[in-house]
């Protein structure tokens, strides 16, 4: 097959590589010329994705994968188009911003030819495939969905850094606007993906027919919104445990020993491209989902809660030097999307503290470009807040931070023995 993947980001590029590795001819389309040039040189434009560089070194010289900014080169005569363009959400209004996806949809629709399967993999509010993309594609292309082309939704379900492994591990969900479109998508994904055996699943691992685009859209939103709601519940348990001298981590471990309990862990923040964003996309078409809204709002208060613990322990924050450990939204990932570092930094600054940040994955210049004040090793600090669970933080202690009086561990990842003599708080467990 000839396949076009639109959006050569941290998900789109590995997808294109996966398709090409199965013997298909793949065009990777992106608006950034720099990204296109790096890919066409056989190299990865961003670090951290396992096996990506070696696969590019093999596939690009073999002519199986070519990147381009030109839709007129990639789209005509193509068998399938897969769209993995970002969808942003306004942080204040919680409304989705479809601008980038609309630009991509317009661009490929102008060059669309009959017989093409179109699959959106970017997570969408329920109903978007049918009600937004179908009429736009038909109007711009002059073609009819269900006759000239088929449109489906098939959500990506992978994490950056382990995309190739996740593609094999999790069922590929597919839903079209018609049974015929769904079947075409099933046939397509069965040719481009491989699946590990999953004896834990009642249905064999592979491509799963969700029946409709709306069901596939909701499935992706449901699996991620569940995690946000679950974390919100864990944070509520954690705050109660803090006030009552209860070790919430022992409580959760005990609860989860029963097979019907799957309580997540409390923490300082819920970050990343998915978990803090997709509940808002769900609320876009189900605004009455009070449980979803309450959990999202509750999780957004956790950075302030961490700062309040520091403030109480120090007797105030005015002029105090507070170091935040971890700019990344989670450990071992160089990514700051919706990271808790930003609200933590903002709350500290608003309360008069002098906030700095240190992260083993970021240079001082990189932190400064994120509008974060980099910590200078050896500088005096009054308090430390652990925001990301990088493995390095499990072996660091008070000796690394002259003058430190208070530690707030937002990820329960520090070694208490290395912080003896310091007031140490763990989010969800109070003073530990």
C-alpha positions as a printed Julia matrix, in Angstrom:
432×3 Matrix{Float64}:
   0.0     0.0    0.0
   0.83    3.67  -0.29
   0.2     5.42   3.0
   0.41    9.05   4.13
   0.86    9.87   7.82
   0.13   13.52   8.58
   1.97   14.92  11.58
   5.56   13.8   12.17
   5.54   14.26  15.92
   6.36   11.85  18.73
   3.46    9.58  17.76
   3.11   10.19  14.02
   6.72    9.5   13.07
   6.92    6.14  14.89
   3.59    5.19  13.26
   4.99    6.03   9.83
   8.08    3.96  10.62
   5.93    1.05  11.78
   3.9     1.09   8.55
   7.03    1.3    6.42
   8.64   -1.57   8.35
   5.79   -3.8    7.15
   6.82   -3.21   3.55
   4.52   -0.35   2.6
   5.5     2.91   0.9
   4.97    5.75   3.36
   4.93    9.54   3.06
   5.34   11.46   6.3
   3.78   14.9    6.02
   4.69   17.77   8.31
   4.55   21.57   8.13
   8.05   21.99   9.61
  10.77   21.85   7.0
  13.44   21.21   9.64
  11.62   18.09  10.83
  11.23   16.87   7.25
  14.92   17.43   6.49
  16.07   15.54   9.6
  13.82   12.58   8.82
  14.99   12.45   5.21
  18.57   12.34   6.46
  17.68    9.09   8.23
  17.73   10.55  11.73
  15.19   11.22  14.47
  14.18   14.88  14.97
  13.6    14.31  18.7
  15.37   12.03  21.18
  13.99    9.36  23.47
  11.93    6.99  21.31
  13.25    3.44  21.61
  14.48    1.93  18.3
  13.34    4.92  16.21
  16.78    6.02  15.05
  17.87    2.55  13.95
  14.63    1.99  12.04
  14.95    5.35  10.27
  18.52    4.49   9.31
  17.19    1.39   7.59
  13.9     2.56   6.03
  14.78    5.99   4.66
  17.75    4.87   2.51
  15.64    1.95   1.29
  13.04    4.39  -0.04
  10.26    3.05   2.18
   9.76    6.3    4.07
   9.97    9.84   2.77
   9.02   13.04   4.59
   7.58   16.07   2.83
   5.78   19.35   3.45
   3.99   19.03   0.1
   0.48   17.54   0.26
   0.29   17.48  -3.53
   3.21   15.04  -3.52
   1.89   12.78  -0.77
  -1.89   12.56  -1.14
  -3.0    11.87  -4.75
  -3.39    8.15  -5.42
  -2.75    7.21  -1.79
  -4.45    4.14  -0.31
  -4.72    5.39   3.26
  -4.24    8.62   5.19
  -3.57    8.56   8.94
  -3.85   11.9   10.8
  -1.91   12.44  14.03
  -1.97   16.25  14.23
  -2.18   17.86  17.69
  -5.5    19.04  19.12
  -5.05   21.69  21.77
  -7.36   22.66  24.63
  -7.64   26.2   26.0
  -6.34   26.11  29.57
  -8.87   28.67  30.78
 -12.06   27.86  28.85
 -11.37   24.11  28.45
 -12.58   24.4   24.85
 -10.78   22.43  22.12
  -8.83   24.36  19.51
  -9.21   22.52  16.21
  -7.1    25.0   14.2
  -4.11   22.74  13.41
  -6.31   19.75  12.62
  -8.56   21.88  10.4
  -5.52   23.15   8.49
  -4.31   19.59   7.93
  -7.77   18.4    6.91
  -8.16   21.22   4.4
  -4.73   20.56   2.99
  -5.17   16.85   2.32
  -8.81   17.21   1.2
  -7.76   19.5   -1.66
  -5.67   16.66  -3.11
  -7.85   13.68  -2.16
  -8.53   11.05  -4.83
 -11.21    8.32  -4.83
 -10.56    5.03  -3.06
  -8.78    6.45  -0.02
  -9.25    5.32   3.58
  -8.94    8.24   6.04
  -8.23    7.47   9.7
  -8.01   10.08  12.45
  -5.87    8.9   15.36
  -5.71   12.17  17.33
  -8.01   11.97  20.36
 -11.28   13.8   19.61
 -14.51   14.8   21.36
 -17.31   12.33  20.66
 -18.98   13.08  17.31
 -16.1    15.05  15.77
 -15.27   12.53  13.04
 -18.83   12.43  11.75
 -19.97   15.99  12.38
 -16.84   18.06  11.75
 -14.42   16.15   9.54
 -16.86   14.37   7.2
 -18.61   17.52   5.9
 -15.33   19.42   5.64
 -13.62   16.69   3.62
 -16.64   16.26   1.33
 -16.95   19.99   0.67
 -13.27   20.53  -0.12
 -12.68   17.35  -2.09
 -15.98   17.14  -3.95
 -16.07   13.44  -3.02
 -18.67   11.52  -1.03
 -17.9     9.58   2.16
 -19.0     5.97   1.93
 -18.76    5.99  -1.84
 -15.55    7.73  -2.91
 -13.68    7.46   0.37
 -14.15    5.98   3.85
 -13.64    7.88   7.08
 -12.89    6.23  10.44
 -11.61    7.02  13.89
  -8.91    4.82  15.44
  -7.28    6.32  18.53
  -3.59    6.07  19.25
  -3.06    4.28  22.58
   0.69    4.53  23.07
   3.14    6.37  25.29
   6.12    8.27  23.94
   9.36    6.42  24.51
   7.77    3.01  24.0
   5.53    3.46  20.96
   6.62    0.32  19.09
   6.12   -1.9   22.14
   2.72   -0.36  22.89
   1.55   -0.82  19.3
   2.02   -4.56  19.79
   0.67   -4.68  23.32
  -2.73   -2.98  23.09
  -5.73   -3.77  20.87
  -6.22   -1.35  17.97
  -9.68    0.2   18.29
 -11.54    1.08  15.08
 -14.9     2.69  14.38
 -16.19    3.99  11.07
 -19.19    5.89   9.74
 -20.44    2.68   8.13
 -19.85   -1.07   8.51
 -17.98   -1.05   5.2
 -15.67    1.75   6.34
 -14.99    0.0    9.62
 -14.1    -3.21   7.8
 -11.73   -1.39   5.46
  -9.99    0.1    8.49
  -9.73   -3.31  10.13
  -8.17   -4.73   6.97
  -5.75   -1.81   6.82
  -4.52   -2.02  10.41
  -4.17   -5.79  10.24
  -1.66   -5.25   7.41
   0.43   -2.6    9.17
   0.48   -3.79  12.81
   1.61   -6.86  14.73
   0.16   -7.89  18.09
   1.5    -9.71  21.12
  -0.51  -12.53  22.6
  -2.61  -11.34  25.52
  -4.01  -14.3   27.47
  -5.48  -11.82  29.97
  -7.96  -10.54  27.35
 -11.31  -12.23  26.71
 -11.09  -11.15  23.07
  -7.81  -11.93  21.26
  -5.4    -9.01  20.91
  -5.61   -7.38  17.5
  -7.88   -4.93  15.69
 -11.15   -4.51  17.57
 -14.35   -3.38  15.84
 -16.07   -0.7   17.95
 -18.89   -0.43  15.43
 -19.05    3.36  15.1
 -16.67    6.29  15.11
 -18.46    7.65  18.18
 -17.8     4.46  20.14
 -14.11    4.55  19.23
 -13.9     8.24  20.16
 -15.54    7.59  23.51
 -13.38    4.54  24.25
 -10.2     6.64  24.12
 -11.72    9.4   26.23
 -13.1     6.88  28.72
  -9.82    5.06  29.35
  -7.92    8.28  30.04
 -10.7    10.1   31.89
 -10.97    7.07  34.19
  -7.37    7.6   35.22
  -7.89   11.3   35.99
 -10.99   10.53  38.06
  -9.19    7.71  39.85
  -6.22    9.97  40.67
  -8.65   12.61  41.89
 -10.14   10.04  44.28
  -6.66    9.01  45.43
  -5.8    12.66  46.09
  -8.96   13.05  48.18
  -8.01    9.96  50.19
  -4.49   11.34  50.54
  -5.58   14.7   51.9
  -7.82   12.99  54.45
  -5.01   10.63  55.45
  -2.63   13.58  55.9
  -5.0    15.19  58.4
  -5.58   12.0   60.35
  -2.12   10.5   60.57
  -2.9     7.59  58.24
  -0.41    6.07  55.78
  -2.52    6.25  52.63
  -0.01    4.2   50.61
  -0.51    1.25  52.95
  -4.27    1.77  52.67
  -4.14    1.74  48.87
  -1.86   -1.3   48.77
  -4.23   -3.14  51.1
  -7.3    -2.11  49.11
  -5.77   -3.17  45.8
  -5.0    -6.63  47.16
  -8.69   -7.31  46.51
  -9.2    -7.85  42.74
 -12.01   -5.34  42.34
 -10.04   -2.37  43.66
  -7.6    -0.49  41.43
  -6.93    2.75  43.3
  -4.21    4.93  41.76
  -1.67    6.95  43.76
  -1.93   10.53  45.02
   0.59   13.08  43.83
   1.49   16.69  43.25
   0.21   16.92  39.67
  -1.32   15.14  36.7
   0.65   16.11  33.61
   1.26   15.09  30.02
  -0.58   15.39  26.74
  -3.35   12.95  27.7
  -4.68   12.62  31.23
  -5.18   16.33  32.06
  -6.5    17.09  28.55
  -8.89   14.33  27.53
 -11.37   14.82  30.39
 -11.9    18.32  29.0
 -12.54   16.87  25.55
 -15.09   14.53  27.1
 -16.77   17.44  28.88
 -17.01   19.27  25.54
 -19.88   17.0   24.5
 -21.0    15.88  27.98
 -20.91   19.06  30.08
 -23.13   17.48  32.74
 -20.46   14.94  33.7
 -20.01   16.36  37.2
 -17.74   13.57  38.41
 -15.31   14.22  35.56
 -15.29   17.97  36.15
 -14.88   17.66  39.92
 -11.93   15.27  39.59
 -10.19   17.5   37.05
 -10.63   20.56  39.24
  -9.48   18.65  42.33
  -6.31   17.44  40.63
  -5.49   20.98  39.53
  -5.33   22.05  43.2
  -2.53   19.65  44.14
   0.45   21.89  43.25
  -1.0    24.59  45.51
  -1.51   21.98  48.22
   2.19   21.08  48.04
   3.18   24.73  48.33
   0.85   25.18  51.32
   2.64   22.33  53.11
   5.95   24.14  52.62
   4.44   27.45  53.72
   3.07   25.94  56.92
   6.34   24.23  57.79
   8.42   27.36  57.22
   5.92   29.73  58.82
   5.59   31.72  55.6
   7.15   31.96  52.15
   8.1    35.6   51.76
  11.74   35.68  50.65
  12.19   31.94  51.18
  14.24   29.98  48.64
  12.35   26.94  47.36
  13.79   24.45  44.88
  11.49   22.37  42.66
  13.03   19.07  41.61
  11.73   18.0   38.22
  10.47   20.01  35.26
   9.2    16.96  33.35
   5.59   15.93  33.82
   6.74   12.42  34.76
   9.96   10.58  35.47
  12.4     9.63  32.73
  10.57   11.69  30.09
  11.92   14.94  28.68
   8.54   16.57  28.2
   6.8    19.4   30.08
   3.27   19.27  28.65
   0.92   20.32  31.47
   3.72   19.63  33.93
   3.07   20.41  37.57
   6.28   22.45  37.6
   4.49   25.46  36.11
   1.63   25.89  38.62
   3.99   25.01  41.49
   6.45   27.68  40.32
   3.64   30.21  39.87
   2.1    29.64  43.29
   5.49   29.89  45.01
   6.27   33.14  43.21
   2.83   34.59  43.96
   3.38   33.91  47.67
   6.71   35.71  47.71
   9.1    32.78  47.51
  12.2    32.71  45.32
  11.58   29.61  43.21
  14.19   27.68  41.25
  14.06   24.44  39.28
  16.47   21.56  38.7
  16.0    18.58  36.41
  18.65   16.05  35.3
  17.13   15.95  31.8
  17.25   19.73  31.23
  20.12   22.2   30.99
  19.96   25.58  32.68
  19.4    27.23  29.31
  16.52   24.9   28.52
  14.87   25.67  31.86
  15.32   29.39  31.29
  13.58   29.08  27.92
  10.63   27.57  29.78
  10.56   30.72  31.95
  11.82   28.74  34.94
  14.73   29.96  37.05
  17.44   27.28  37.0
  18.94   26.2   40.31
  22.67   26.69  40.72
  24.22   23.66  42.37
  25.35   24.4   45.9
  23.07   27.38  46.43
  21.3    27.71  49.76
  17.64   26.67  49.87
  15.01   26.68  52.59
  12.82   23.96  51.07
  12.67   21.37  48.31
   9.57   20.16  46.45
   9.85   16.97  44.4
   7.61   17.39  41.34
   8.77   14.58  39.0
   9.81   11.07  39.97
  13.1    10.91  38.1
  15.1     7.91  39.41
  17.97   10.23  40.37
  15.83   11.73  43.13
  15.64    8.45  45.04
  19.31    8.72  45.92
  19.58   12.44  46.61
  19.38   13.81  50.15
  19.66   16.88  52.29
  23.45   17.09  51.88
  22.96   18.21  48.26
  21.01   21.31  49.33
  22.7    23.55  51.91
  20.31   24.99  54.47
  17.28   22.87  53.54
  14.71   22.68  56.33
  11.67   21.21  54.57
  11.08   18.55  51.92
   7.72   18.01  50.25
   7.91   14.82  48.2
   5.13   15.04  45.65
   5.82   11.58  44.21
   6.78    9.44  47.23
  10.11    8.69  45.59
  12.73    9.99  48.06
  14.64    7.96  50.64
  13.64    9.13  54.12
  17.0     8.06  55.59
  18.76   10.65  53.41
  16.6    13.46  54.79
  16.95   12.88  58.54
  16.73   16.14  60.45
  14.58   17.74  57.73
  10.81   18.11  58.0
   9.74   15.64  55.33
   6.23   15.55  53.94
   4.9    13.09  51.38
   1.84   14.1   49.37
  -0.96   11.87  50.62
   0.89   10.86  53.76
   1.54   14.09  55.64
   4.73   14.42  57.68
   6.63   11.17  57.23
